[in-house]
């Protein structure tokens, strides 16, 4: 096997696919690096020679059609570096293998990429009032859609009289998903998480505020690296301790990405994600009397029959319908946005052409 040209990057997640993509750029003046932190106007990029503060080129900034195409935490980039002042410039973004994204909060129909090139995503909930299967399903849809492997982490097992019952409950609804009950406070179950922390593997933590994502990372790192806060006991609600996404190199191998608590999680797009998360409903759809069955009121609907017989819970069925309705509405909004964006771009091109011929009348045909 051919040796890697950049072996020092292997611990940061570098592999053959990224090396081939970087080599194809044919830019000997650039070096590969991985985005560790995304600030408002610059980035912290990890390279084989340490960390650099980097900005993107004007060409890259104005060539992208959407902010989702700008560098994000986890991205591999090609950059020029200035060793004297530890600064750099990002010129290119290498193709992403996976990503985790959502629809931006509010009324805008835009994608917000939270992190990229993630191997495993820990969907963290806590065994208090935060536990919510429906929210877990929503997170799972987007993890599958982005191409990462999901693992459910049930934190705060130390305050739960029967963590095993919750693990069984999750597995009964989401068969095939690995579920771990742990405690960042006591350390219970944490060794079971170490199987995912191998060199070069990237793990992201997602979940609501107060579930203990930062506390779990501090445990893994062996130090209070990330700030944490107590949650309100009355309702198990926590404040946003983590305010930005950050890629952290774990001492025993692997890379960790902490993310701010997600209160509003609107799905961005999902085809495979819905199929994977609600596989039993998708499989039953093949037995419906009508090929275009909506599973809401049709006679001969195999899904409705399964709900009536208790083979699918009412809550899971309603969650499926709600997400499907949300995705159909989103698809319409995306199509409308695409049309308006194309119309706007055509107007801009027309304006430039008119201005050019106005300034250069002799070039008219």
N, C-alpha and C positions, 0 to 999 in steps of 0.2 A: 504494500500500500504506500502511495506517495506520502511523504512527510508534509505536515502542515507548514505553511510559510510563516504563520503567526501562532506558534505553539503557546505563547504566554497568554493568549486570549481564550484558551480552552476552558479555563476556570470561570470565565465570564459568559460561557454559553456558546462560544464560537464552534462551528462545525463545518463539514464539507460543503454544505449547501451555501452557507454565507461566504465561505472562501471563494467558491466558484463565482458567485454574484459579484464579489468585490474585484476579482481578477478580470471579469468581463468589462469592467469600467476602463481598463487600460490606462490608469492614471498612476504613474510611479511617484507623483508628487503628493499623493494622499495616503493616509493611514486609516485603518478601520478602528472604530471605537463604539462603545455602547452607551446610550443615553441613560444616566443614572437619576438625574433630576431635571424636571422641566420648570423653569422659572418663567416669569412674565416676558422677559426680553432676552433671556439666554438659557443655556443648558450646561449641566455638568456632565462631561463625557469621560467614561473610563476607558483607557487604552492599555496596551501592554506596558506602557512607560509611566503609568500613573493617571491622575485626574487632571482635566483641563476645563476651564471655563470657555464655552464656545458660543458663537452666534451663527445664525444661518445666513447664507448669501442672499443678496437682493433678488437674484435670479430664481433661487429656490422659493423664496417667499411669495413672489408674484406669479410663479408658474403653476402653483397648485390651485385647484378649483375650490377646495374646501379646507378648513382648518384641520380636519381629520387627517389630511395628507401631510401635515407638518410633522416634525419629529416628536415622538412621544416616549415616555419612559419604557425602556425595553428595546427600543429600536436600535439596530445596527446602522451606523452612518459612516460615510467616507469624509474625512476632514483633513485640512492642513493645520499643522500645529506650530506654535512658536514657543520653543522650550525656554527661552529666556524669561518670559513673563507668564508661562503656563496658560496661555490663551490659545484659542483655535477658531477655525471657521468650518462650518458644516456645509459641504457641497452637494452630497447625495444621500438618499435614504435607501438602504438595501431592502429588497422585497421582504415583507413580513410573512412569517410562517403562520402565526396565530395572532389574535387580538381579542381584547375584551372591551366592548363598547356599549353605549346606551344612547337613547335619544336625549338631546340636551333638555334640561329642565326648562319649563315655560312653554310658550306657544310656538317657538321656532321648530321647523322640521329639519334638524341638523343632527349629524352623528357626533358624539363625543367619545373619542377613543381614550380609554382610561389607562391601558397598558398593552404592550405587544410582546410577541415572541415568548409567550408563557407556556410552560409544559403542563403544569398542574395548578388548578385554582382551588384554594380552600374556601368553601362557602361556610362562613362562621356564623353560628347562632349560639345563644347562651341558654342554659337550662333554667330560665326564670320566665318572666312575663314576655321576654323577647321571642320565645320559640313560636314559629309560625310556618306551618307546612306550605301554605299558599305562597308566601314570600320566597320560600326555598325553591319552589317549582319555577317561579319567575326568574330567579337567579340562574337556575340550572339551564333553562332554555337558552340564555345568552352565553353561558359557558360552552355549551355544546355548539352553538352557532359559530362561536369564534374559533373552535377547533382545539380547545384545551381539554385536559382530563379533569373532571370534577371530583372532589372529595369533600364530604360534609364533616365539619368539625363542630361538635357540641361542647362548648366550653362551660366552665363553672360547674363541673360535675360534683364538686365538693359541697355545693349547697342544695343538691338534688338527692332526695331519698332513694330514687331508683333510676339511675341513668340508663340502665339496660333496657328499661321499658321504652324510653324515648328512642334509643337506637333501633329497637325492633319496630317501633312505629314508623320511623323514617324508611327503614328497609322494606316494610310492607307496602308502602306507597311508591317508593323509588327503588325497585329491585335492581340489583347489579351495581348500585352505587356504594362505594366504601364509606362507612360511617364510623367516626372515632369520637368517643366521649373522653374529654380531657379536662384538666384544671390548670390554668396558668398560675393559680394561687398555691396549690399544694404540689404541683408537678405530676399529679396522677395522669397516666395515659400519654404523657409527652414522648416517651421513648418510641411509641407507635408511629409518631410523626416523622421520626428520623429516617424511615425507609425511603422517604421522598427527597431527602437532602443529600443527593449525590453530586459530585463535581459537575458543574456546567448546567445543572437542572434549575429552571426558574420557576418559582412558586409565588403566586399572588394571593393575598388575603382580601376577601371581600365580605361585607356584612354591614349591618346597621351600627350606629354609634353605640358604644357601651357594651358590645359583645366580647371585648377583650382581644382584638386583633393585635394591637400594639403590645399588650402584656405578653401574649404568646411569642411574639417576635423577640421581645426582651429576654424571655426565658431561653429561647433557642440561641440567642447571641451571647447569653451569659452575663449581660450587663444591662443597666437601665439606659439603653440607647435611645428609645423613643419615649416621649412624655405621655403619661397616662393620667386619668382623672377618675375619681369615684363617681358612680352613677347614683341616680335618685332611687332609693329603695322602694318608694311608693309605686312607681310605674316602670322601673327598670330602664329608664331612658338615660342616655348619656349624651354628653356634649361632644362636638367635633374636636377631639384632641389632635388627630392627624389632619393637617390642612393641605398636604400635597402628597403626590405619589413619589416614592423613592425606591431605588434599586439598591439593595444592601447585600454585600458579600458575606455569607455565613462562615464562621471559623472552621466548621467541620465539612465544608463543601456545600455547594448550592447557592442560589441567589434568592433573596426574598424581596417582594414588593408589597409595601404597606399602602393601603388606599384609605382615603377619607370615608367616614360612614356614609352610606347611601340611604337617604330617607326617601327620595323620589326616584324610583327605578322604572323608567319607561323603556320598553324594548325598542330596539332600533329596526332590526329585521330578523326574520327567522323562518327558515324552511326546515333544515335538518334539525335545528334546535327543538322545534315543536314535535317533530317525528320521534326524536330520541326521548324527550321528556315524557311524552304521552303516548308511548309506543303501543300500549294495550288498546287505547282508543283508536289509534291509526289502524292497527291490525283488525279490530272489529268492524271498521268502516267498510272493509271489503265484503262483509256479509250483509250490508244494508240493501234493501230492495232497490233503491235508486242510487245511481252512480254519483249524482250531485246532491246527496243527502246532506242537510245542514245539521242533523242530529238535534233538532229542536222540537219538531212537531210531526214529522213524517211517520206514516204507518209503515211497519216493517223495518224500523230503524234498529239495528243490532246494538247500537250504543245506548239508546234509551232503554232497551230491554235489559241490558246489563246493569244499568243504574237501578231499575225497578227491582231486579233480583238481588241487589246488594253486591254484585261483583265489582262495581265501580262506585266509590262513595259519591254522595251528592256534592260534597265540597270540591272534590277533584274534578268532577264533571263541570261544575259551574266555573271553576278556575280555567279549565280548557276553553269553554265558550267565551269567557271574558277576554282571554289573551288572543284568541282567534279574531274576535271582533276588533280588538285594539290593533292587531296587525293588518287587518283589512282596511281599517281607517287610515293607518299609517301609509299603506301602499298607495292609496288615493292621494294623500298629501304629498308623497314623494313624486308621484307622476305629475301632479300640478306644479310642484316646485321645479321639476326638471323642465317642464314646458316654459315656465316663467324665466328660468335661468337661460335657456336657449334663446328666448325672445330678447332678453336683455343683452346677451352677448352679440346677437345679430345686429341690434341697434348700435352697439358700441363699434362694431366693425364697419357698419355703414357710415357712422359719423367720422371715423378715421379716414375712410376712403374719400368722402366728400371734402374733408378738410385738405387732404393731399392734393386733389385735383383743383381745388380752389387756389391753393398756394402754387400749383404748377400747371397753369392753364395750357401750356404748350404740349403737355403729355396727354391731353384728351384725344381719344380715338374718334 
